[in-house]
Amino acid sequence: MIFNRRGKLADRIAAVEAAVRGRDGTAMTRAVPRVWQVAQQASVVELDAVLPRCVALLPQLGAGAGGQFSVLCGALVELGARPDPLVAPVADGFAAALTGAHRFRSGWQRVRGDDALPDPEDPGTMDAAIGVLTEAYGDEQAALDAVQGWYAAGTWAMPAITLLQQSAAARATFPHRERLLAVGAELAGERPDLECVLGLLRVLDGERLLVLHRATGQGWRVTIDGVADNFQLHTLLAGALAGPAERGLIEGLTVDPAWVEVATDAPEDRFSGTVVGSFNLVDGHGKWIWNEGAPADIPLFEDTRVVVLDPPPYQRSWNNIRRFPLMSAALTVEETLAPAEAADWLARVAEPA
């Protein structure tokens, strides 16, 4: 039975390879769903065997079809395939598509000014877009490259989201990170479909924070991994620091263990209820740290990201979810500051604005 299933999966991949070699779009359209159908029943060993064969097809498919096929590759990783072979090809494809999307916006605005940009999820607008971009650049191939980038960036982002959620190693070494973030930031207003992948590219792993509790004069050094936003950071700080004063912790905090479990690694079917905030987070310069932001937004204060825990001025609450359900997080208390060191830091940080 297992042998037959493996043969069937291999046959399905071979059909895709044949369609690519023959440049047969109709056969490709039929073959890809059949791969997915069989892959859902495959073992991890089988998935590991076929993913490199799928990845090898991406450069042959170009930006548009390659982006669509990369979604299947990402789905194989979600099923359990080892992600390593996919990281560089997806990063390369996404970088090329995003560069094209940036050129698309520039060319479109050159010809159409402030007219609304076409919906990248509506292929029916593509022919008109090619005409506008050809007028903008005077070169049909340059226009096609930009148009393909505009319409394909969202599909290339999908496997990138999978890889960045599931692998801290992928987050640490993801190629073209700075370029992707810079270009993505310029497109963010027009491309909300890119918000997730850009957020994941900004996640900090192995990042040390200095945490101070102004009311008690205590301080800690903590390390965070995989924390997507400051809602999650807020929850994890409360969970890690709530406890008896004789253990160097903060008494009187009410923290439901379910909140911390969800903020750490609980599966999505455990997401429910509401988290109630414990603090007002303030940076070393005295400015509020908004829960809607990310740890990467916390500015350095004397070469350190400082988080000061003050009493909440009003009750804050938010949904008990994790922004990226496939990404686990951790907050580790590495050190409790000596009272004198904590007092010294508290004397240097600004009062809340």
Stockholm file with secondary structure:
# STOCKHOLM 1.0

chainA/1-353         MIFNRRGKLADRIAAVEAAVRGRDGTAMTRAVPRVWQVAQQASVVELDAVLPRCVALLPQLGAGAGGQFSVLCGALVELGARPDPLVAPVADGFAAALTGAHRFRSGWQRVRGDDALPDPEDPGTMDAAIGVLTEAYGDEQAALDAVQGWYAAGTWAMPAITLLQQSAAARATFPHRERLLAVGAELAGERPDLECVLGLLRVLDGERLLVLHRATGQGWRVTIDGVADNFQLHTLLAGALAGPAERGLIEGLTVDPAWVEVATDAPEDRFSGTVVGSFNLVDGHGKWIWNEGAPADIPLFEDTRVVVLDPPPYQRSWNNIRRFPLMSAALTVEETLAPAEAADWLARVAEPA
#=GR chainA/1-353 SS CHHHHHHHHHHHHHHHHHHHHTTCHHHHHHHHHHHHHHHTTCCHHHHHHHHHHHHHHHHHHHHHHHHHHHHHHHHHHHHTCCSHHHHHHHHHHHHHHHHHHHHHHHHHHHHHTTSCCCCTTCGGGHHHHHHHHHHHHSCHHHHHHHHHHHHHHHHHHHHHHHHHHHCHHHHHHCTTHHHHHHHHHHHTTTCGGGHHHHHHHTCEEEEEEEEEETTTTEEEEEEEEEECSHHHHHHHHHHHHBSCGGGTCBTTCCCCHHHHHHHHTCCGGGCCSEEECCCEEEETTSCBCCTTSCGGGSCEETTEEEEEEECCSSCCEEESCCSSTTCCCEEEEEEECCHHHHHHHHHHSCCCC
#=GC SS_cons         CHHHHHHHHHHHHHHHHHHHHTTCHHHHHHHHHHHHHHHTTCCHHHHHHHHHHHHHHHHHHHHHHHHHHHHHHHHHHHHTCCSHHHHHHHHHHHHHHHHHHHHHHHHHHHHHTTSCCCCTTCGGGHHHHHHHHHHHHSCHHHHHHHHHHHHHHHHHHHHHHHHHHHCHHHHHHCTTHHHHHHHHHHHTTTCGGGHHHHHHHTCEEEEEEEEEETTTTEEEEEEEEEECSHHHHHHHHHHHHBSCGGGTCBTTCCCCHHHHHHHHTCCGGGCCSEEECCCEEEETTSCBCCTTSCGGGSCEETTEEEEEEECCSSCCEEESCCSSTTCCCEEEEEEECCHHHHHHHHHHSCCCC
//
